[in-house]
Amino acid sequence: MSLNSKSLRIILLFFAVGVVGSGWWYLSAAAKSQTKATEKKPEQSVLVQSELAVKSNVPETLSITGFVTPLETVDIRSQVVATIQSVNVKEGQTVKAGQSLFSLDNRGANADSDKLAAQLARDQVALEDSQRTLTRNIELLAKNFVSQSVVDTAKSAVDAAQATLKADRAALTSGLVTVDYHRITAPISGRVGEIKVHVGSLVQPGSTDVMTTVTQMDPINVTFSIPERYAGALLAEQRSGALAVGVKTGSEKLEGKLSFIDNAIDSTAGSIKVRAVFSNPQGVLWPGA
């Protein structure tokens, strides 16, 4: 079957019109859909705030691991040979400076002290007698009843008695110090460590074994090392005033002040040692931590 040219032209014309109509319908539908989408979603405004730029210094913070070190730790030792009569504190107890820690058997020391006191009293009487003799001889010399040599001898006796009395006083003072050594007290306020002696134990001076230790807990130090590149800035800050240092242990945070900068840089580690002091009334910081 064949189509003539006229019929072919009519078919092509209808086809072209259909294509154009379909394209117009598609574009019209897309435009309506875009218009509806635009009407449903209006544009939202964006809030913008502005600030004036300001030039200022920003603090630099270093986070470094440190170690808690006490300001003072004292080893308690006996200064006399004696036995322990009583232990007056418990391990871990907090004590004040001057509080009694141990009492030693002081019977021998007390007896020696009493003997020295009696000797002092005796020599005091002898001095007074010598002074009376000198006074009488001076009066007799004025009346030409004795010679000058008698007066000189009496005066020498007074001088000797005075020297003896001075020696007696020194010996008695030494004896009282020895008596006091039998009562061992805390030299500083702090926490008592392990007690290594008991009632009846013999203690003596020069022993390498300590009776106990007392460690100051409040205030307390934290020692740490910082890289040497910060040493100059650290010294400058310290000269301008107290430099604040914070410490964190667990959930606790404490504020302290820089108290010490070492006088030399450790060339091996490339750091310098510094120390800060902290108030520690609750014992949050523990020596060695």
C-alpha positions in Angstrom: 0.0 0.0 0.0 1.2 3.5 -0.9 0.4 7.0 0.1 0.5 9.9 -2.2 2.4 13.0 -1.4 -0.6 15.0 -0.4 -1.7 12.5 2.1 1.8 12.3 3.5 2.0 16.1 4.0 -1.3 16.0 5.9 -0.1 13.2 8.2 3.2 15.0 8.9 1.4 18.3 9.6 -0.9 16.6 12.1 2.1 14.9 13.7 4.0 18.3 14.0 0.9 20.0 15.5 0.6 17.1 18.0 4.3 17.4 19.0 4.0 21.1 19.4 0.8 20.7 21.4 2.3 18.1 23.7 5.4 20.3 24.3 3.3 23.3 25.1 1.2 21.3 27.5 4.3 19.9 29.3 6.0 23.3 29.6 2.7 24.9 30.8 2.3 22.1 33.5 5.9 22.5 34.7 5.5 26.3 35.0 2.3 25.9 37.0 4.0 23.3 39.3 7.0 25.6 39.9 4.6 28.5 40.6 2.7 26.5 43.2 6.0 25.3 44.8 7.2 28.9 45.0 3.9 30.0 46.5 4.1 27.2 49.1 7.7 27.9 50.3 8.4 31.6 50.7 12.0 32.6 51.2 13.1 33.0 54.8 15.2 35.9 56.0 18.6 35.3 57.7 19.5 37.3 60.9 23.0 38.7 60.7 24.8 40.3 63.7 28.0 42.3 63.5 30.6 43.0 66.2 33.4 45.6 66.3 36.8 43.9 66.1 38.9 44.5 69.3 42.6 43.8 69.7 43.5 42.1 73.0 45.8 39.5 74.6 44.7 35.9 74.7 46.0 34.0 77.7 48.0 30.9 77.0 47.3 27.8 79.1 49.7 24.9 79.6 48.5 21.6 80.8 51.3 19.7 82.5 51.5 16.7 84.8 53.0 17.5 88.2 53.8 15.9 91.5 52.5 16.8 95.0 55.4 17.6 97.4 55.1 18.7 101.0 56.7 21.9 102.2 58.2 20.1 105.1 58.6 16.5 106.2 60.4 15.8 109.5 61.8 12.5 110.6 61.3 12.0 114.3 64.3 10.5 116.2 65.3 10.4 119.8 68.2 12.6 121.1 68.8 10.5 124.2 69.2 6.8 125.1 65.9 5.8 126.7 62.9 3.4 126.5 59.5 4.4 125.2 57.2 5.1 128.1 54.1 6.1 126.1 53.0 6.7 122.5 50.8 9.8 122.6 49.5 9.9 119.0 48.0 7.5 116.4 49.1 6.8 112.9 47.5 9.2 110.4 46.6 11.7 113.1 46.9 15.5 112.4 49.0 17.2 115.1 49.9 20.8 115.9 53.5 22.0 116.4 54.5 21.4 120.0 52.0 18.6 120.5 53.4 15.6 122.4 54.3 12.5 120.3 56.2 10.2 122.6 57.2 10.2 126.3 60.5 8.5 127.2 61.5 7.1 130.6 63.0 10.2 132.2 63.7 9.0 135.8 67.5 9.1 135.4 67.4 12.5 133.7 65.2 13.9 136.5 67.5 12.6 139.2 70.6 14.1 137.5 68.7 17.4 137.1 67.8 17.4 140.8 71.5 16.7 141.7 72.6 19.7 139.6 70.0 21.9 141.2 71.2 21.0 144.7 74.8 21.6 143.7 73.8 25.0 142.4 72.1 25.9 145.6 75.2 24.8 147.6 77.6 26.9 145.5 75.2 29.8 145.8 75.6 29.6 149.6 79.4 29.4 149.2 79.4 32.5 147.1 77.4 34.5 149.6 79.8 33.4 152.4 82.8 34.5 150.3 81.2 37.8 149.6 80.6 38.4 153.4 84.2 37.5 154.1 85.4 40.0 151.5 83.2 42.7 153.0 84.6 42.1 156.5 88.2 42.1 155.3 87.7 45.3 153.4 86.4 46.9 156.6 89.4 45.5 158.6 91.8 46.8 156.0 90.4 50.3 156.5 91.2 50.0 160.2 94.7 48.5 159.4 93.8 45.2 161.1 94.6 43.1 158.0 96.9 43.4 155.1 96.0 44.0 151.5 96.9 40.5 150.6 94.1 39.2 152.8 91.6 41.3 151.0 93.0 40.1 147.7 92.7 36.5 148.7 89.1 37.1 149.8 88.3 38.7 146.5 89.8 35.8 144.6 87.6 33.4 146.5 84.5 35.5 145.5 85.6 35.4 141.9 86.1 31.6 142.0 82.7 31.1 143.7 81.0 33.2 141.0 82.7 31.1 138.2 81.6 27.9 139.9 78.1 29.2 140.2 78.0 30.1 136.5 79.2 26.6 135.6 76.5 25.1 137.9 73.8 27.1 136.1 75.1 26.0 132.7 75.1 22.3 133.9 71.6 22.6 135.3 70.4 24.2 132.0 71.9 21.3 130.1 70.3 18.8 132.5 66.9 20.4 132.0 67.4 20.2 128.2 68.1 16.5 128.6 65.0 16.1 130.6 63.0 17.9 127.9 64.5 15.5 125.3 62.5 12.8 127.0 59.3 14.4 125.9 59.3 14.3 122.1 57.0 16.8 120.5 55.9 17.6 116.9 58.3 20.2 115.4 55.7 21.2 112.8 52.0 20.9 112.2 51.1 18.1 109.9 50.0 14.4 109.6 51.7 11.6 111.5 53.0 8.8 109.4 53.7 5.2 110.3 54.7 4.7 113.9 57.7 2.3 114.0 58.2 2.1 117.8 56.1 0.8 120.7 56.0 1.1 124.5 59.2 -0.4 125.9 61.2 0.0 122.7 64.8 1.3 123.2 65.6 4.4 121.2 68.9 6.2 120.9 70.5 9.1 119.0 72.3 8.4 115.7 70.0 5.6 114.8 69.1 5.3 111.1 65.6 4.1 112.0 63.0 6.8 112.5 60.3 6.7 115.2 57.8 8.3 112.8 57.5 11.2 110.4 55.4 14.3 110.4 54.4 15.8 107.0 53.0 19.2 106.5 49.7 18.9 104.5 48.4 22.5 104.4 49.7 24.4 102.5 51.3 22.0 100.1 53.4 22.2 96.9 53.0 20.9 93.4 56.2 20.5 91.5 56.3 20.3 87.7 58.5 21.0 84.7 57.8 23.2 81.7 59.5 23.4 78.3 62.4 25.8 78.3 60.9 27.9 75.5 58.4 29.2 78.1 61.1 30.1 80.7 61.5 33.7 79.6 57.8 34.4 79.6 57.3 32.7 82.9 60.0 34.8 84.6 58.5 38.0 83.1 55.1 37.1 84.5 56.5 36.3 87.9 58.2 39.7 88.1 55.0 41.5 87.2 53.1 39.7 90.0 51.8 36.4 91.4 51.2 34.0 88.6 48.0 31.9 89.1 48.3 28.1 88.7 45.4 25.7 88.7 45.5 22.0 89.6 43.0 19.3 88.8 42.9 15.9 90.6 39.9 13.8 89.8 36.8 16.1 90.1 38.5 18.6 92.4 40.0 21.9 91.1 42.2 24.1 93.2 43.8 27.5 92.6 47.3 28.3 93.8 50.3 30.6 93.1 53.7 30.1 91.5 56.2 30.1 94.3 59.5 28.9 92.8 61.4 28.8 89.5 64.6 26.9 89.4 67.8 28.7 88.7 68.9 26.4 85.8 67.4 24.7 82.8 67.8 20.9 82.6 69.7 20.6 79.3 69.0 16.9 79.1 65.2 17.2 79.3 65.0 20.7 77.8 62.8 21.9 80.7 62.9 24.0 83.8 61.5 23.0 87.2 58.9 25.2 88.9 56.7 24.9 92.0 53.3 26.2 93.0 51.8 26.4 96.5 48.2 25.5 97.2 45.9 25.8 100.2 45.0 22.2 101.1 42.7 22.3 104.2 40.6 19.3 103.1 43.6 17.2 102.1 42.6 17.0 98.5 46.3 17.0 97.4 48.3 14.1 98.8 52.1 14.0 98.9 53.5 11.9 96.1 50.4 12.0 93.9 
